[in-house]
């Protein structure tokens, strides 16, 4: 449970919900899908915990209660709007947004990876499935714009993926809390809910960790190549 006086942690979904509430959840959903700085935000674990925060055991687990109808409607709207902004940025600025100097994450290779992803699965499946993959759900939107996926066509797939991802993860957390609600009280929350929330957080952060590791490996390889070329 949240400890009184605990320091704010932008990577901790409990801290985010306690600090910013419903508006914070909606803003983060938008930022993770629409702003190129949002890749590090805990989208999956945040939505799952927000679903728990909308359940009868919200006080025991999160410490605050969130309105489920607002989350179920506002969440997909923000996810769809964010992805459309990402697509617009990609269509307007092209590959330049992936070639920022000294950038660990946004490089031209991500456009190439997204292109292979789109070619392998097709725009519909790729854009919808990308919603459930951290980092890829941030990169796929501007990449689709760079690669010329039409805005109206993108909107259809974006809307389907946004609703499935946001409402699916929210309802998973809510239903889980409802099922365990009769067994959980302030004394047993650590046994049932918190380990599950911790597992969701860890799983959702794995792609971020892998990408950071890959970035460091690339840096080491570039340094070794530079030394060998001297």
C-alpha positions as CSV (number, residue, x, y, z in Angstrom):
1,X,0.0,0.0,0.0
2,X,1.0,3.6,-0.4
3,X,3.0,4.9,2.5
4,X,2.2,8.3,3.8
5,X,4.8,10.8,2.9
6,X,6.4,8.6,0.2
7,X,8.3,10.4,-2.5
8,X,6.6,10.9,-5.9
9,X,7.9,8.4,-8.5
10,X,6.8,8.9,-12.2
11,X,7.4,5.2,-12.9
12,X,5.2,4.0,-10.1
13,X,1.5,3.8,-11.1
14,X,0.3,3.9,-7.5
15,X,2.3,7.2,-7.0
16,X,0.9,8.6,-10.3
17,X,-2.7,7.8,-9.4
18,X,-2.4,9.0,-5.9
19,X,-0.9,12.3,-7.1
20,X,-2.8,13.1,-10.2
21,X,-6.0,11.0,-10.0
22,X,-8.3,10.5,-13.0
23,X,-6.9,13.5,-15.0
24,X,-3.4,12.1,-14.5
25,X,-4.4,8.7,-15.9
26,X,-6.0,10.3,-19.0
27,X,-3.0,12.6,-19.5
28,X,-0.5,9.8,-19.3
29,X,-2.5,7.6,-21.8
30,X,-2.4,10.6,-24.2
31,X,1.3,11.3,-23.6
32,X,2.4,7.6,-24.0
33,X,0.7,7.3,-27.4
34,X,1.0,10.9,-28.7
35,X,4.2,12.4,-27.4
36,X,7.6,11.0,-28.3
37,X,8.7,11.4,-24.7
38,X,6.0,9.1,-23.4
39,X,7.6,5.8,-24.1
40,X,8.9,5.4,-20.5
41,X,5.5,5.9,-18.8
42,X,3.8,2.8,-17.2
43,X,0.8,2.5,-19.5
44,X,-0.3,-1.1,-19.0
45,X,0.3,-1.2,-15.2
46,X,-1.2,2.2,-14.8
47,X,-4.4,1.2,-16.6
48,X,-4.6,-2.1,-14.6
49,X,-4.2,-0.3,-11.3
50,X,-6.7,2.4,-12.4
51,X,-9.2,-0.4,-12.9
52,X,-8.6,-1.6,-9.4
53,X,-8.9,2.0,-8.2
54,X,-12.4,2.1,-9.7
55,X,-13.4,-1.1,-7.7
56,X,-14.8,-1.5,-4.2
57,X,-11.3,-2.3,-2.8
58,X,-9.8,0.9,-4.2
59,X,-9.1,2.3,-0.7
60,X,-7.2,-0.8,0.5
61,X,-5.0,-1.1,-2.6
62,X,-4.5,2.4,-4.0
63,X,-5.8,4.8,-1.4
64,X,-8.1,6.7,-3.8
65,X,-11.1,5.9,-5.8
66,X,-11.5,6.7,-9.5
67,X,-14.8,6.8,-11.6
68,X,-15.0,3.8,-13.9
69,X,-17.3,5.3,-16.5
70,X,-15.0,8.3,-16.9
71,X,-12.0,6.0,-17.4
72,X,-13.8,3.7,-19.8
73,X,-14.9,6.7,-22.0
74,X,-12.1,9.2,-21.5
75,X,-9.3,6.6,-21.6
76,X,-9.9,5.5,-25.2
77,X,-10.6,9.0,-26.4
78,X,-7.2,10.2,-25.0
79,X,-5.4,7.1,-26.5
80,X,-7.0,7.7,-29.9
81,X,-6.3,11.4,-29.8
82,X,-2.7,10.8,-28.8
83,X,-2.0,8.3,-31.5
84,X,-3.5,10.7,-34.1
85,X,-1.1,13.4,-32.9
86,X,1.8,11.0,-33.3
87,X,0.7,10.1,-36.8
88,X,0.4,13.7,-37.7
89,X,3.9,14.5,-36.4
90,X,5.3,11.6,-38.5
91,X,3.4,12.6,-41.6
92,X,4.5,16.3,-41.3
93,X,8.1,15.9,-40.2
94,X,9.0,12.6,-41.7
95,X,12.1,10.6,-40.7
96,X,13.7,13.7,-39.1
97,X,11.9,13.1,-35.8
98,X,13.7,9.7,-35.6
99,X,17.2,11.1,-36.2
100,X,17.7,13.5,-33.3
101,X,21.3,13.8,-32.4
102,X,22.4,12.1,-29.2
103,X,19.1,10.3,-28.9
104,X,19.1,6.9,-27.3
105,X,15.6,5.9,-28.4
106,X,14.3,7.8,-31.5
107,X,16.5,6.7,-34.4
108,X,15.9,5.9,-38.0
109,X,16.2,2.2,-37.2
110,X,12.8,2.5,-35.4
111,X,11.1,3.6,-38.6
112,X,12.7,0.5,-40.3
113,X,11.5,-1.7,-37.5
114,X,8.0,-0.3,-37.7
115,X,8.1,-0.7,-41.5
116,X,8.9,-4.4,-41.2
117,X,6.2,-4.7,-38.6
118,X,3.6,-3.0,-40.8
119,X,4.7,-5.1,-43.8
120,X,4.6,-8.4,-41.9
121,X,1.2,-7.9,-40.3
122,X,-0.4,-5.3,-42.5
123,X,-1.5,-1.8,-41.2
124,X,-4.7,-3.0,-39.5
125,X,-3.2,-5.8,-37.4
126,X,0.1,-3.9,-36.8
127,X,-1.5,-0.7,-35.5
128,X,-4.0,-2.6,-33.3
129,X,-1.5,-5.1,-31.8
130,X,1.1,-2.4,-31.2
131,X,-1.2,-1.0,-28.5
132,X,-0.3,-3.9,-26.3
133,X,3.5,-3.5,-26.7
134,X,5.4,-0.9,-24.7
135,X,7.6,1.5,-26.7
136,X,6.2,0.1,-30.0
137,X,2.8,1.7,-29.2
138,X,4.6,5.0,-29.0
139,X,6.8,4.6,-32.1
140,X,4.2,3.0,-34.4
141,X,2.1,6.1,-34.7
142,X,4.6,8.6,-36.1
143,X,6.2,5.7,-38.0
144,X,2.8,5.1,-39.7
145,X,2.7,8.7,-40.6
146,X,6.3,8.6,-42.0
147,X,5.4,5.6,-44.1
148,X,2.3,7.2,-45.6
149,X,-0.5,5.3,-43.9
150,X,-3.6,7.5,-44.8
151,X,-4.9,9.5,-41.9
152,X,-8.5,8.2,-42.2
153,X,-7.4,4.6,-42.5
154,X,-5.1,5.0,-39.5
155,X,-7.9,6.5,-37.5
156,X,-10.1,3.4,-37.9
157,X,-7.3,1.0,-36.8
158,X,-6.2,3.4,-34.1
159,X,-9.8,3.6,-32.7
160,X,-10.2,-0.2,-32.6
161,X,-6.8,-0.6,-30.9
162,X,-7.3,2.2,-28.5
163,X,-10.7,0.9,-27.2
164,X,-9.4,-2.7,-26.9
165,X,-6.2,-1.7,-25.1
166,X,-7.5,0.9,-22.7
167,X,-10.9,-0.7,-21.8
168,X,-9.5,-4.2,-21.9
169,X,-6.7,-3.5,-19.4
170,X,-9.0,-1.3,-17.2
171,X,-11.7,-4.0,-17.0
172,X,-9.1,-6.7,-16.3
173,X,-8.0,-4.8,-13.2
174,X,-11.6,-4.0,-12.2
175,X,-12.8,-7.6,-12.7
176,X,-9.8,-9.0,-10.8
177,X,-10.5,-6.6,-7.9
178,X,-14.2,-7.6,-8.0
179,X,-13.5,-11.3,-8.0
180,X,-11.1,-11.0,-5.1
181,X,-13.1,-8.3,-3.3
182,X,-14.8,-10.6,-0.9
183,X,-11.4,-12.0,0.2
184,X,-9.5,-8.8,0.5
185,X,-9.4,-6.4,3.3
186,X,-6.7,-4.1,4.7
187,X,-5.1,-7.1,6.4
188,X,-4.9,-9.4,3.4
189,X,-4.4,-6.9,0.5
190,X,-0.6,-7.6,0.5
191,X,-1.3,-11.3,0.0
192,X,-3.7,-11.1,-3.0
193,X,-3.6,-7.9,-5.0
194,X,-0.3,-6.2,-4.5
195,X,1.8,-9.2,-5.8
196,X,-0.4,-9.2,-8.9
197,X,0.0,-5.5,-9.4
198,X,3.8,-5.9,-8.9
199,X,3.9,-8.6,-11.6
200,X,2.0,-6.5,-14.1
201,X,4.4,-3.6,-13.4
202,X,7.4,-5.8,-14.0
203,X,6.0,-7.3,-17.1
204,X,5.1,-3.9,-18.6
205,X,8.6,-2.6,-17.9
206,X,10.4,-5.5,-19.5
207,X,10.3,-4.0,-23.1
208,X,11.6,-0.7,-21.7
209,X,14.5,-2.4,-19.9
210,X,15.3,-4.5,-23.0
211,X,15.4,-1.3,-25.2
212,X,17.7,0.4,-22.7
213,X,20.0,-2.6,-22.6
214,X,20.1,-2.7,-26.4
215,X,20.9,1.0,-26.6
216,X,23.8,0.5,-24.2
217,X,25.0,-2.4,-26.2
218,X,24.9,-0.3,-29.4
219,X,26.9,2.4,-27.7
220,X,29.5,0.0,-26.6
221,X,29.7,-1.5,-30.1
222,X,30.1,1.9,-31.6
223,X,32.9,2.8,-29.1
224,X,34.7,-0.4,-29.9
225,X,34.4,0.1,-33.6
226,X,35.7,3.7,-33.2
227,X,38.7,2.4,-31.2
228,X,39.4,-0.3,-33.8
229,X,39.3,2.2,-36.6
230,X,41.9,4.5,-35.1
